[in-house]
Amino acid sequence: MKQQLTKLLTVLLLLTLCIAAFAACGGDEADPIGTMQLVLLDGDDATVYEIPLSELPANTDATGLVRVLDYLQAQDKLTYTIANGMFSQVGPIREDAGAGIYVYLYTSVAKDLDVSIYATTIEYDGKTYTNSGVGAEQMTLEDGCVIIVTTIVFGA
């Protein structure tokens, strides 16, 4: 009898440990598609958004960065404005055409980099980013990518 009780307690203990292990694995699971970072860089001030790619709406005509901005705008986390096919404002980042200040996009995605002689780079968080060589709607969204929205001065 004592031997059967020991076996029963052992089985119950193993069952409890298995349940506890499964419960510990639940909750804050990693996004199955991955995450990306959107950084709004206003001078030295950076606002960073971690975007779970699986949460981006699939039922939209928006693509690339515009899809991310629509997602954040729907959550009241930022606003953005497009005028004449260009961003005039993204969150606190604003163009001032009179002063030659324009909204500019940088990326970590190699296939989206500007490879022309006009390419520019910036340093952020110990890494170098190159301006995007594609439009905002064509920008690649992938696990681990970083897109930086900031300004650049032309002709001032």
C-alpha positions as CSV (number, residue, x, y, z in Angstrom):
1,M,0.0,0.0,0.0
2,K,2.8,2.4,0.9
3,Q,4.5,1.7,-2.4
4,Q,1.3,2.5,-4.4
5,L,0.8,5.7,-2.4
6,T,4.4,6.7,-3.2
7,K,3.8,6.1,-6.9
8,L,0.6,8.1,-6.8
9,L,2.3,11.0,-5.1
10,T,5.1,10.8,-7.6
11,V,2.7,10.9,-10.6
12,L,0.8,13.8,-9.0
13,L,4.1,15.7,-8.4
14,L,5.2,15.2,-12.0
15,L,1.7,16.3,-13.3
16,T,1.9,19.4,-11.1
17,L,5.4,20.2,-12.5
18,C,4.2,19.8,-16.1
19,I,1.3,22.1,-15.6
20,A,3.5,24.7,-13.9
21,A,5.9,24.5,-16.8
22,F,3.2,25.1,-19.3
23,A,1.8,27.9,-17.3
24,A,5.2,29.6,-17.1
25,C,5.5,29.5,-20.9
26,G,2.2,31.3,-21.5
27,G,1.6,35.0,-21.3
28,D,4.1,37.3,-22.9
29,E,5.0,35.2,-25.9
30,A,7.2,36.5,-28.7
31,D,5.4,37.7,-31.8
32,P,5.3,34.8,-34.2
33,I,6.2,37.0,-37.2
34,G,8.6,39.2,-35.2
35,T,8.9,42.8,-34.2
36,M,10.3,46.0,-35.7
37,Q,11.2,49.4,-34.3
38,L,10.0,52.7,-35.4
39,V,12.1,55.6,-34.1
40,L,11.0,59.2,-34.3
41,L,14.3,61.2,-33.9
42,D,13.7,64.8,-33.1
43,G,17.2,66.2,-32.6
44,D,18.5,64.3,-29.6
45,D,15.0,63.2,-28.5
46,A,14.0,59.8,-29.6
47,T,10.6,58.2,-29.3
48,V,10.8,54.4,-29.9
49,Y,7.8,52.2,-30.8
50,E,8.2,48.4,-30.7
51,I,5.8,47.1,-33.4
52,P,4.6,43.4,-33.2
53,L,4.3,42.7,-37.0
54,S,1.5,40.3,-36.5
55,E,-0.7,43.1,-35.0
56,L,-0.5,45.2,-38.2
57,P,-3.9,45.1,-39.9
58,A,-4.0,42.9,-43.0
59,N,-7.2,44.4,-44.3
60,T,-5.8,47.6,-45.5
61,D,-4.5,49.1,-48.7
62,A,-1.6,50.7,-46.8
63,T,1.8,49.1,-47.1
64,G,5.3,49.6,-45.8
65,L,5.8,52.4,-43.3
66,V,2.4,53.9,-44.0
67,R,0.8,50.7,-42.7
68,V,2.8,51.0,-39.4
69,L,1.9,54.7,-39.1
70,D,-1.8,53.9,-39.7
71,Y,-1.6,51.2,-36.9
72,L,-0.1,53.7,-34.5
73,Q,-2.5,56.5,-35.4
74,A,-5.5,54.1,-34.9
75,Q,-4.1,53.6,-31.4
76,D,-3.8,57.3,-30.8
77,K,-0.1,57.0,-30.3
78,L,0.9,59.5,-33.1
79,T,-0.5,61.4,-36.0
80,Y,1.0,61.9,-39.5
81,T,0.3,64.0,-42.5
82,I,1.2,63.4,-46.2
83,A,1.2,66.4,-48.5
84,N,2.1,66.2,-52.2
85,G,3.2,62.6,-51.8
86,M,5.7,63.4,-49.0
87,F,5.4,63.3,-45.2
88,S,5.0,66.8,-43.9
89,Q,4.6,65.6,-40.3
90,V,5.1,62.3,-38.4
91,G,4.5,62.7,-34.6
92,P,6.8,65.6,-33.5
93,I,8.8,65.5,-36.7
94,R,7.8,68.3,-39.0
95,E,8.9,69.8,-42.3
96,D,9.6,73.5,-42.6
97,A,10.1,73.9,-46.4
98,G,10.9,77.6,-46.0
99,A,13.9,76.7,-43.8
100,G,14.8,73.7,-46.1
101,I,13.9,71.2,-43.4
102,Y,12.2,68.0,-44.7
103,V,11.0,64.7,-43.1
104,Y,13.6,62.0,-44.0
105,L,13.5,58.2,-43.6
106,Y,16.4,55.9,-42.6
107,T,16.3,52.1,-42.5
108,S,18.3,49.1,-41.5
109,V,16.9,46.9,-44.3
110,A,19.7,46.4,-46.9
111,K,17.5,46.0,-49.9
112,D,15.8,49.4,-49.1
113,L,19.0,51.4,-48.7
114,D,19.7,54.4,-51.0
115,V,22.7,53.3,-53.1
116,S,23.0,56.5,-55.1
117,I,25.8,59.1,-54.7
118,Y,23.3,61.1,-52.7
119,A,22.9,58.6,-49.9
120,T,23.2,59.9,-46.3
121,T,23.8,58.1,-43.0
122,I,23.1,58.8,-39.4
123,E,24.2,57.2,-36.2
124,Y,21.6,56.1,-33.7
125,D,22.0,53.8,-30.7
126,G,25.6,52.8,-31.7
127,K,24.6,51.8,-35.3
128,T,24.7,53.5,-38.7
129,Y,21.6,53.8,-40.8
130,T,21.3,54.8,-44.4
131,N,18.4,56.8,-45.9
132,S,15.8,54.8,-47.6
133,G,16.1,54.5,-51.4
134,V,12.4,53.5,-51.7
135,G,9.2,55.3,-50.9
136,A,7.5,54.9,-47.5
137,E,4.9,52.6,-48.9
138,Q,7.6,50.3,-50.4
139,M,9.7,50.1,-47.3
140,T,10.2,46.5,-46.1
141,L,8.8,45.5,-42.7
142,E,10.6,42.5,-41.3
143,D,11.7,41.0,-38.0
144,G,14.3,43.2,-36.3
145,C,14.2,46.0,-38.8
146,V,14.5,49.6,-37.7
147,I,13.0,52.6,-39.5
148,I,14.0,56.1,-38.3
149,V,12.0,59.2,-39.1
150,T,13.9,62.4,-38.7
151,T,14.6,65.6,-40.6
152,I,17.2,66.7,-43.1
153,V,18.2,70.2,-44.2
154,F,18.4,70.9,-48.0
155,G,19.5,74.2,-49.5
156,A,19.5,76.3,-46.3
